[in-house]
């Protein structure tokens, strides 16, 4: 069986240049989706392939969802729309971040779609789609000819997947921004929410969307339709109660509901004939299920149904991020006059790229008139309210500058920072960036939200062994969901936060391990597997995590995946540590 192929940077051959030019032109012209399809068609024609397909990673769950496929084998490729992480070629490629090829698909046990094998596909090539270090999904090609040009195919895939990934990431980013501007714009809140729903349903290609938010006490849900007023319904009312009962939504998985009901979650309460097809998207924020976004298709259901789901999930995640910082009050009667309360004006995200939001709007770096304002804010936030001396800040911002020369510079930077993150305040009444004499600090007592502080708070709650396991699980889920990436990932070479970055990385790994252990203790083995897989994305060399994942997979009867996982772990050890005594595979759990 062919091994996974590494994907080093490659130089295009002379014969590839016209094709690369055509692909670049297709991606740059017209609407992004149409340009991407044209580019892939060019690739298929040049390689004489029979079909292409793209799978994209679903946020929260990590499942692989079929974005689209075209070509001779399309009916068979549509036989499976979702893969779990690590399962099948889509799951393996996105997990390992390596390309795969085979000219013996019929005997390749890693390929699990029997319908594709039965239609005569012999050769297959696929490569990961990665943007700025983040895995987006994978691109696949099929051939009925076992003598397919796989070496050239892999070279071309390595050359074009970067541009394809950039196109997809840019499209997702623009959709998220559109939702952010819509929900935080002017007007009454219910009007802004309805405007946002209408924007989402345009992308979905449907005429009916519903926002369902849980009440604080789980006694019912608020429903806001794109076509009707806000309604509060108590438990047991004749409406969809998915947000109160659905295990899929709690796992961050999108439910696809067609009239066959073959793939419906067991706990789904939707009337089976409500529409020709529906998509039920979770609204997840901080590890908590806030509600669901329901998209109904009265007649024409997209094919595949997963075609628009990843862009829609990106939009739903942006909506959930805004809703996270608001509370749904218990209504005095059956019709809730208001959905949300005000959120803290200042919100900071320290995990992953540093992001600043004020009054619901993200502030780009260009919003700050002084370049050093952002590094100053990062440093003050990292010290969590502890005061730093003026001379320390001057040395940090302008190494080697005399304190006397740096004081005016520091005054200007502090003023520029204050004017952006608290423009409503006046001189002498600053709330967030405070100073007493020569000491400066970030005021942790004022209304704000910082994911770093929330992360540490959730971990403190989770470490309280006196709490029931269910409460500790919720706290751990909330903590790890905040960890979008390393601390201040947009400043990867900053040595001043290196210790904190490593400590937070270890804390997240420990939290994921503890979460997996608690889930195993409650018999939730599938959730434990997903948790361990996420932990190994952060540190694939951790032997204890690999052992735990292998034993859990075996307990679920997924022995083939367990052996494949251990083999992948040994490959990493050999690659990074060189020849040495490799650990033996753990014994099955008894």
N, C-alpha and C positions, 0 to 999 in steps of 0.2 A: 504494500500500500504506500503511495507516495507520501513523503513527509511534508509538513508545512514549510513554505518558502519564506525566508527572510526577505525584507523589502528595503534594501539599501537604496540610496539615491542612484539613479541611472541617467545616462546620457542618451538622448534620442538618436536612433540610426537615421541615415539620410532618407531611407524609404518611409520613415515615420513622419517626416516634417510636413508634407501636404495634409496628412490626416490630422495632425495636431493643430494645424492652422484652421482646418474646417471645424474641429471641435471647439476651439477657442472662439471662433466667429459665432457658432451656434449658441454657446453659453452667454455671449455678450449681447445677443440681439433678441428683441422681443421680450415676452413675459418669461420669468425665470423657469417655470415648469415646462413651458413649451420648448424653450431653448435647451433644457436638459434632455428632454425626450429626443430632440433632433440630434443632439451630440451623441447620445447612446446609440441611436440608429446608425450614425456614421461609423461608430466603433464596431458594431455588429457586422455591417457590410464589409468593412476593411478586413475583418478577421474571418469572414464567412461563417459566423456563428449563427445559430438558429433562434436564439432568444436571449433577452437580458432581463434582469430583475434587480430591484433594490429593496433591501430591508433596512428599517430605521429603528433605533433604540427608543423604547417608550420610557419617558421619565418616571421616576418612582419605582416602577416594577422591574425595569431592566429588560423586559421582554423585547423580542424582535418582531416588528410588525411589517407586513408587506406594503411598501409604498406604491409600487406599480411593477408590472412586467409586460413585455411586448414580444411578439414573435410566434414562431411555429408552435411552441410548447406552452402557450399561455394558458389554455384550459387546465393542463396538468399542474402548472406552477401555482395556479389559483387554488389547488386542493388544500393547501395549508397556509393560513394567513398569519399565524403567530407561532413563534418558537420561544421556549424558555431559555434563559442565559445558559450558554454552554452546550445546548442541544442542537444537533444538526449542523450543517455547514454554516448557516448564519450565526448561530450561537458560538461555534468554535472560532470563527474568524474574528468576531468582535471581542471575544474573551482573550484570545492570544495576540490580537493585533498583527497577524501575519496572513499573507496570502496563502491560498490552497489551490492545488490543481490535481486532477486525476484524469486518466484516460481509461480507467476501469471502474466506472461508476456502478456498474451492475453488481460488483462484488465488494463495494466500499460500504462497510457497516456504519460509517459515520453519517452517511446520507440516508435520511429517514423517510423521504417522500416516495413511497412505493409507486404512486401514480406516474411520477416523472420517469422512474426506471422502466415501468411497463410500456411507456410510449416510445422507448428506444434510445433515450439519451445515453451516450457513451462517455463523453468528455465534459469536463466542468472546470471552470476557473473562477475564483472569487478573491476579492481584496477588501480590506477594511477602509472605511471612510472616516478620516480623522481631521478635525479642525482645531487648531490651537491646543493640541494635546488631548482633546476630548473626543471620545469615540462616538460617532454619529450613527454608524450602521455599516452596511457592506454592499458591494456591487458584485453581481454574479453573471456569468455567461455560460450558455449550454451549446453543445454540438452533438449531432447524431453520428458524426464521423470520429472514430477512435483515434485517427491520425490528425487531430486538430492541432493548429500551431500554438501550443500552450506556452512555449518559451516566449514567443513574440507577444502573446496575449498578456502574460504577466508583466513584460516590460512596458507595454502600453498602459496597462492598468496602473502601474506604479507612476506613470507619467501624467495620467489624467485624473486620478482620484483626488489629488489635492485641489484642482480647480472645481471638480464636482462638489467636494465637501464645502469649499468656500461659498459656492452658489447656494447650497442648501442652508448653511449657517446664516448667510446674509438674508435669505428669505424668512427664516424663523425669527431672526432679530427684528426685521421690519414689522412682522406681525405682532410681536410682543410690544414693540414701541407703540404701534397703533392702538392696542388695547389699553396700554398705560395712559396715553393721551386722552382716550375716550372716557375712561372711568374716572380720571382725575380732572376732567374739564369743568366747565361752568354748568350751572343749572342744578336743579333738585337731584338728590341722590337716586331716586327711583327712575327719573328720566335718564340720568347718566348710565344706570345699569341697563335700562331697556335699549338705549343707544348702543351699548357695548354688545348686548345680545344680538341685535340686528347686524352688527358688524361681523360677529362670529358666524352667524348663519349664512351670510353672503359667501364667506370662505368655504363653509360646509356645503353650500349648494342646496339648502333647504329653506322652507318658508316658515318653519316652526321651531322655536327653541325655548327652553324653560330652565330657569335657574332655581335650584332647590337648596336652601340653606337650613341646616339643623338649628333648632332652638337650643338655648343653653342647657335646659334640663332634659333634652331629648324627648320632650312630650309631643313634638310634632315638627313640622317644617314650614318655612316660609317659601312660597312659590311666587316667582315673578316670570311671567310669560312675555315674550316679545309683543304679544297682542292683547294682554289684559293687565288689570291692576294687580298689585301685590295682595296675596291671600295667605293667611295663616291657617294651616290645617292640623288638627290634633291627630295623634296616633289612632289608627283604626278608620280614619276617614277614607272615602273611596277615591284615593289618589295614589300615586307612586310613593312608596315608603323606602325606596332603595337606600337613601342616605341614612336610614336608621338601622337597616338590617343586612345590607349586602356585604358579604365577605370580600368579594372582588374589589369593590371600591375601597375598602379598608386596606387592602394590599397595594393600592395605587394602580390597579389594572382597569383598563377601559373595557366595558362590557359591550359586545356586539349582539344586537337583538334582531333576528329576522323571524319570519313567520314559521319557519320550521322548528324553532325552539331547541335545535340540537345543541347549540353551544351556549345556552343561557346559564347564568349562575343559578344554583339550586334555590337560593333565597330570594330570587327576583320576584317582585310583586306586580310587574307591569302587566296590564291586560294584553293577551297575546295577539289580539287583532287591532291594537291601537293604531298601528301604522304598518306599511310594507316592510319597514326596517327602522331601527333606532340605534343610536350610539349613546352610551351613558358614561360620561367622562368624570373621573373623580376630581374634586377641588382639594388638593393637598397643600398644606402649609405648616411648617414646623412639626412634621410628623403627625398632624391631626387632620382628620377628614372633616372639612368644613361643610361640605355639601356635594352636589353633583350638577353637572351641566348636561341636560338631555336634549338631543337633537333628533327630531322625528322626520322621517321621509315618507310622506303619504303615498307616493307612487314610485318615483324613479330612485331606486337605491343605488348608490355609487358601487361600481365594480372595479376593483375589490372594495369592500366596505372599509378597509383600513387605509384607503387611498389618501384621505385628508386627515387621518387621526393624529399624526405626529405634529403637523402645524397647528391643529386645533388644541392639542395638549399643551403646546407652547403658549398659546393664547389663554387657555384655561389656567395655566400655572401663573401667568402674569396677573390674571384676575384674582386668583387665590392669594397671591402675595399682597395685593391691596386689601382684600377682605380680612386677612389674618390679623391685622392690627385694629380691627373694629369688633364690636360686640353686638350680637343680635339680641335686643331686649325682649323680655317676655311681653307679649301683647296684652292689652287690657280686654280685648274682645277678639272676635274671629277674624277681624281684618286689621293687620298690623300697619299703623300709619307710617312707621319708619323701620328701616332695616338695620341701620348701622349708626354707631357713634363715631365721634372724631378720633382719628389716630394721632399719635405723637407726630409733630411736624417734622422732626429730624430723625432720620433712620439711616443707619450705617451697616454695610455688609463688609466684614473683614475677611471672611473665608472666600477663596477664589479671588477674582479681581476686585479691588476696592471700589465700592459703589456708595454714592451718597444720594439720598433723596430728601427733598424738602417740600412739604405740603403736597406729597404724592407725586412729585415730578423728579425724575432723575437729573442730577446735575453733572454734566460732562466736565472734563478737566478744563475746557475752554471757559467755563463759567467763573473760574478763579483768576483774577487779574495778576496774581503773583504765583510763579511756578512752584515756589517752595511751600505754598499753603497746604497742599495735600500731604507731603512728608511730615510737616509739623502736626497736622491733625492725626495722622496715623500714630505717631510717637506718643502724643498725649492720650489718645484712646487706649493704646496698649498698656499704659501705666495705670489705667482704671481709677482715676481720681487722685493718684499720688502726684504731688507737686514736683516740678522740675525747675531747677535754677536757670535763670536767663543765660548765664554763661555756658551752661551745658547745652542749651538749645542752639546758641550761636555756633558752638563747635560742631554740633550735629549737622546744622544746615550749611555752614560755610567753614569747613575744616581749615585751620591755620589762620583765620582772620582774627585780628585783635578784638577783644571784647568791646573796646571803645568804638571801634569802627562798625561792629556788628549790631550795636544796639538800635540804631536808626533803621537798619535793614529788618531786624526782628519786629520792631514796632509796625513797620509797613506791612509785613507778612501777616502778623496777627490781626491787624485792622482789615486787611483784604479777606482773611478767612472769616472773621466775624460778620462782615458785611454780606457774605453770601449765605452762611448757614443760619443766621438769625437777623434778617434784614429789618424785622419789625421792631427791634430793640434800638435804643439810643446809647450814646456814650455814657459810660458809668453804670449802665444797667444790663450789661452782657450776662447771659445765662449759661451758655455752654462752655465758652473759653474764658476762664476766670484767671485773674492774677491778683496777688497780694504782694505789693512791692516787686521784687525780682523773681517771685515764684509764680509759675504758670501751671494750670491743670485743666483737665476736662471734667466738668461738673457732672458727676453721676447721679445727682439728686434731682435734676430737672427732667421734664418729660422728654423721653427719647427712646429709641430702640436700637441696640447694637447686638448683632448676632453673636459676637464673641462673648458678651456678658450673659446672654441667654443660654449659650452652649454650656458655659461653666455652671450656671444655675441649675440647668436640667441634670447635669452630672452629679451635683451635690444632692439633689433629690433622689437620683437613682442609686446612690451609694448608701442610702439609709435602709439598712437591712430590716428595720422594724416595719417597713411598709409592705403591703401585699405585693406579690409578684406582678399583678396586673398593673398597679400604679408605677412600679419600677420599669416595666416594659414601655409604658407610655412615655416616661421621662427619657429613657434611652432612645426611643424612636425620635422624639423631638430633638434630642441633641444631635444625633447622627445626620438627621435631615438638614440641619443647619450647616453641616460641614460640606460645602460645595467644592472645596479644593483647599490647597495649602493657604496658610495665613499670608495675606497680601501677595497673592500669586502674580500680580502684575509687576511686582518688584522682586524677581526671583533671586537676585544676587545681593540682596540687602543683608549684610552681616549683623546689623544691629538688632534684628528680630529673629536671628537664626535659632537661638535656644528656645524661644517661645514657639516658633514654627515647629520644631522637632517635638516639643512637649505636647502641643496640641494634636499633632499627627499621631503620637503614641496614645494620647487620650481617646481619640476617635477609634483607633484599632481596639483598644481595651473595651470601649463601650460596645462595639460591634460584637466582640467575643462574648461579653457578658449577656448581650441581648440574645445571641444564638443559644447560649447555655440556658437562659430562662425559657426560651421558646421550646427547646428540646425537653426541658423539665415539664412543660405543659402539653407535650405530645404534638406540638406544632412544627413538625419536621420540615415541611415544605418551606415555611417561612424561615426556619433556621438555615436551610440551604441557601436561600436568597441572601440572607444576612452574611453568611460566611463568604459567599461569592463576592459580595460588595467589599468585605474586608480584604480579600485577596487582590482586589483591584488596587488597593492602596499599598499592599506589601505582599507580592506573590511569593516571596522567599520565606515567609513565616511557616516553619514546619508544624507548629502546634495547630495553626489554622487549617493547613492542608490536611493534617491527620483528622481533625474534627470533621471537615467537609467529607472526606472519604468515608468515614464510619457512618455519617448521617445518610449519605447517598446509598450505602449498602443497606442501612436499616429500612430505606424506602424501596428496596429491591432494584435500584438503578446501578447494578454492579458494573456494567460497561462504562458508564459515566465515571464511576469511582476509579476504575483502572486508568481511564484516560486522564483524569485529573492528576493522579499520582505520577503518571508518565510525564505530563506537562511540568509538574513540580521538579522532577529529576532533571529534565532538560534545562530548566532555569539554573539549577544548582551547578550543572556541568558547565554551562556557558559562563556563569559569573564567578564561580569559585575554582574552576579547573578540576583536573582529575583528583578524586579523593574517595574515601569510602562513602557510598551513598546509603541513606537510611532505607530500611526495609519498609514495605507497605504495611500499614497497620492491620491487625486482625479484625475480623467482623465483630460488631457489637453483639454481646450475648444477652 
